[in-house]
Amino acid sequence: EVVARHLRRTMSSQISRALVVGGGVVGLTTARALQKRGVDVVVRALARGEDATSGGAGGYWMLFHCGLTPEATGARWAGVTLDEYLGTAEDPLVEQMPAFYLFDSGEAPELPLWGRTIERCKMRRVNGREALEAAFEAAATAGVTPPAGYESAWQFETVVVDCPKYLRRLESDIATDGGELAFGVEVEDLAKTAQTLGCDAVVNCTGLSGPDVARDDAFPSIPGKGVIARYARPSVRPEGFMSSSPSRPPNEKKKLRRLRAVITAEGGPLASPTEPAYFIPRGELVVVGGTYFEGDSDESYTPRELQRYATHAKAFAPDDLGNAEPLSVWTGLRPVRPQGVRLEVHHPTDAEADASSERSVAVAHNYGHGGSGWTIAWGCAEDLADALSGAPRLRKAAA
């Protein structure tokens, strides 16, 4: 939940212009949520999101390592975020597909709270190898298979976001609605910079740097190192499926992507909690991993890690990726805050608000999302915007 201090509930407390510091998925969704409440936004960041952790991430919707964030709160944020991705129309940057979280035991554990409460993800337990193989076949995974040594799973419906393209679209939407964006900018003093830019509020969405930028957080963030390999995702031209696009010859058949399932495991023959196995088809790529090394900020990788990923690719998609070479390898540092997500708003007191200094600026924080940034970003952004702006979300009337 949002921690709101000195919250003044008068109409005069509603902000009109906010500085958002951070250009990743958390910062950009926060800026959009504020715009939807009628707030003008200014975005400043050291790097564009597509060039940072948000851009390299797998983009897979599933709660994963977000510290001591209350389970019910994380589930609610995840539900809001899933609803935003799915919306009411098909989004070319968000692909729906089945997901399997694998176990080597014959019976899967009880479902997590988020799987029980978010009805839209349709999570269920699949017990026994025969049932698991049948579930993969029924889900039409298009070449993804359950590897040997796994006997049960949590099966659910997920989405995978094409991260770089989605971030670019958020930037474009913010600019189209009058927002100002500038990158390559370091903000050292939140409130002072906000006041200089004519803002009456500032939101710290700087991820791993969040506590350093905040200057008042007793709990430092730590890097959660992740290494992934990216493979080309194959496609096929199905019989009888003809393209109607004017950009293609009239008789050319449309390509459909293969490998339509996400797989995760943190145990069994292929994985452990610090070396999970995951397989994420994302746009034109397949993301294969991975690692979860808390406290490790070394962005190099080892030949052993690459061999693991080649083994995973062959185990999960033997026909398509059995002998494939990765296109690239990427290392990112998840912004882990062991105490959980910091979602907090400090409104100025009435006396501070009347002063013409940086103390009159409302200061908010939205960081520490760990490995769940793409899973809970919109839920956090909506809560933060509600608490900060004091205004309801502006919804367009139905046409």
N, C-alpha and C positions, 0 to 999 in steps of 0.2 A: 504494500500500500504506500501511497505518497505520504511522506511526513511533511506537514505544513506548519510552519511556525509564524507567529504574529499575523495570522490570516485575518485580514480585514474584510468584512463581508459587505461593504458598501459598494455602490456602483463605481465610486471613484477609485476603487482598488483594481479595476480592470485595466490591464496593460494595453497599450496601443502599438508598441514597437519592441521587438525582442531580438537580441543577439544570440545566435546559436553557434557555439564553438565546437567544431567537429564536423567532418564531411563524410563519415561513414553511414551505414544504414541507420544507426541510432540517431545521429544528428539530423540527417535529411528527413526521416519520418517525423521527428519532433518538429522540424520547421514546417512540414506540410500540415501536421495536426494543428499547429498554431495558426497557420493561414486559414484553415477551415473554420476557425473561430473569429475571423476578422482581424487578426493581428498581423501587422507588417513585420517581415523578418529580414534579418541580415545574417548571412552565414560566413564564418571565417574558419579556415582550417589549414593545417600544415600541408596536407595532401588531399587530392581527390580520393573519394572512397574506392574507386576502381583500382587505384594504385596502392591501396593499403589492405589491411586484413579483411575488410568487408568484401573487397573485390575478388580476393583469392579464395574465399571460403566456399564450402560445398553448396551452400544455399538450401540445405535440406531441413524441412520443418520437423523437428523433434527436440524436446527438452534435453539438454546435455550440459552438465557441469556448470551450474550457475550458483554455486556456493550455498549459503544457508538461506537463500530466498525461500520464504514459506511455500510449501508445495502447492497449497490452494491458490496463492497469489500467482505463482508461475503458471499454473494451469489456466487461470483466467486470462492472463496476458497472452498465452499461447493461443487460446480460443479466439480472442479478438483479432490476433494477427492472422490466423488461418482464415477467418471470415473476410478480412481485408484482401488477402491474396485471391481468394476465390470470387469474391464480389458477386455480381449478378450476370457477368458476361465473360466469355472466354478471353483469357489474357495470353498473348503469344509468349510472354516472358515468364509465365508461371505454368509449369507442367504438372498435372495430376498423375499420380501413379501409385501402385501398391508398394508397401514397405514391409520388411520382415526383420525383426530383431531376434537373432538366433541364440539358442541355448543348446548345450551338449547333453542336457538331461532329457529324459523321455517325457517329462511334464514341465511345461513352462510355469514360471512363478505367477503369483497373482498379479493382475494388471495394476500399473501405477495409477495414481489418482487422476492424472491428466488424461490417461487412456479411458478411464471410467466416466469422466465428467464431460469430455468434449465429444459429443455424439457424432459430430460431423466426420471425425476420423475413423469411426466404426472399428475400434480396436477389439480384437478377440484373441483367445489363446488357441494355438494349434498344437496338439500333443501327439507325439509318435511320428516316426520317420515316414510311414506310409501316408499319414494325413498331411505331413509337411510337403511331400512331393506332389500330392493332389492339390494342395492349396496353391503352389507355384503354377501348376498347369492351369487351374481354374482362373487364376489372376491374369493370364495371358501376358507373362513377363517377357516374351519376345527374346528368348535366348539367355535369360538369367536363370541359373539353376542353384539349388541348395547344395553346398559342398558337403563332402563326406565328413562324418564326425559330428554333425548337428542333427538333433532329434526332435526339436520343438521350437516354437517361436511365438512372439507377439506379432500378429498381422494387423496392419491398419492402412488407412488411406492417407497419403501425405501429398505435399507439393514440393517441387524443387524449383527454386528461383534462378534464373539466369542472371547472376549477381552483377557483373559489370554493366550489362545493358539496363537492368532495373535501376541501378544507381544513376546512370546517365539520364534516364527518364525522370527520376525524381528531381535531379538538378534542373532539367528543362521545365518541369511543371512548376517548380519554385520560381524560376525566372519569369515564366509566362504570367504568373500571378503577381508579379511586381517585386519579388524577392531579389536581394542583392547578394551575390556569391563572389567570394574571392579566396583563392588558394595560394599556398606558399606563404601564409601569414601565421606568425606565432603570437598567441595572446598570452601575455604574462600576468596581467591583472584583470580579472573578469569584470568587476564592477566599474573600474575606471575606464576600461575600453568601451564598455557599453554606454557609459555616460558620454564619452567622446563622440560616439556614433549616433547620439541622440536617442538611445534606447532606454526604456524604463524597466527592462528585465534582461537577464542573461541566463543561458542554459549551458552548463558544462557537459558536453557529450564527447569527451576526448578519450574514451576507452581506457587503454592501459595507463595513459598519463593522467587520468582523472584525479586521483588523490593529490598529485603534485600540483596540478592546476588549481585545485580547490583550496589547498593550503590548510584546511581545517579537518581533514579526515585522518583519524588515528589509525585507520586500517589500510595499509598499502595494498595496491593491486600487485599481482604477480603474473608473469607470463605463463601461458599454457601452450607450450610449443606444439605445433602440428606440422607434419610434412605430408604432402600428397604428390601423387603422380597423375598427370593428365594424359588420357588416351583419346584417340579419335573415336567418336561414336558412329558406328556404321548405320546405314539406312538401306532400304529396299524399295523396289517399285512393285507394289502388289498387282496381281492380275486383275484386269477389269476396272481399275481405279484411274480415271482420266483427269488430267489437270484442266481446270477452266480458267487459269490465270492468263491474262492477255500478254504477260511477259514471256510465256513459254509457247512453243509450237502447239497447235491444237491437239495433236495426238500424243504428246509426251505425258507419260504417267508420273504422277506426283510421288516423290520419295517420302516414305514413312520411316521414322526412326525406330531402330531396334533397341533392345536392352531397356525394357520399361519396368524396372523395379529397383528399389533402394534396399540395400542389405547392410545391417550393422551387427557386430558381435564384439563383446568385451570378455570373452572366455572361449573355451573349447580349443580345438587344435590350431586355429589360426590367430588367436587374439588373446589379449590380457587387458586389464584396466588401463595400463600405461601404453600399451601397443594395441589399440582396438583395430578391428578390420572393418572397413566400410567401402561401399561401392555405390556411387551416386551418379547416375546419368544426368547430365546437366547441359541442355542445349546441344551443341555440336560436340561436346566432350563427355568423357566418363572420368569422374574424379575417383581415384582409388587411394586408400590410406590404411592406416595412418598411425599417428602418435599422439600422446597426451602427456607431455613432460612438464609438470608444474615447476616453476623456478628456473627453467632452462631458456635463456635468451640467445643462445647460439643458433644462428639461422642457417648453419651448414647442415648437410645430411651425409649419411654413410652409405657405402655399397650394400651393406646388410639391409638397410631400409629399402633400397631400390629392389633388392631381391625379394623381400617380403611382398612388396606391392605387385611384382610380376607373378608371384605365387597366388596372391589374392585374385588378380585379374583372370588368371587361368582357372582358378577354382570356381569363380562366380560366373564367368562367361567363356567356357572352354572353346566353343565354336567360333566366337567372334574375336576374342582377345587372347587366345591361347598362346599365340606366337608373336603378339604385337609388341612394338616398342613404344614407350611413352613419348609424347610430344614435348613434354616439359615437366619439370619438378619444381614445386613451390613450397616455401616454408613461411608460416605465419605464426604470430604470437597472440593467442586468445587473451582478452583482457579479464583475467580471473580475479575476483574480489572474494576471498573466502567467506566474508560475512554476508555475501549476497549482493544483489543489485542495489545501488544507492539511487533511490528515486525520492528526491527531497526538494522542498521549496521553502525558502526563507523570504517571507514578505517583510518589508520594512514596517516598523511601528508607525503610528500616526505622526509622532514627533520626527522620526527619520524621514518619512515621506514628504514632510513639509520643508526639509532641508535641501539646499541646492548643492549636494555633494554626492559622491558615489554611494554613500550610505542610503540614499533614497532609491537605489536600484534593487529590485527583487532579484535574488540569486537562486538558481535552481541547479540540481545535479541529476544526471541520468547516465550512469556508467556502471561498469562491473558486470557485464552480461555473460562473461565466460564464453562457453561454446554454444550459447543459445541466442546470440544476437539476432540472427534472421528469424528465429522462432518466436521471440517475444517483443521485437522492436515496436510494432504498431500498438500493442497493448500498453507498453510503457509510455509511448508517445501520447496516446489518448489520455491516459491518467495524468501525465505531467501537464499537458495543455489545459485540461480541466482545472487542475489545482492552481496553475499559474495565471491563467487568463480570467478566471471567474465568469467566463462566458460559455454558453452551450455551443456545441458544434453546429456550424451552419450547413444545413442540408439543402441541396437543390430540390426544388419542387419537381414532382414527376411530370414528364412531358405529356 
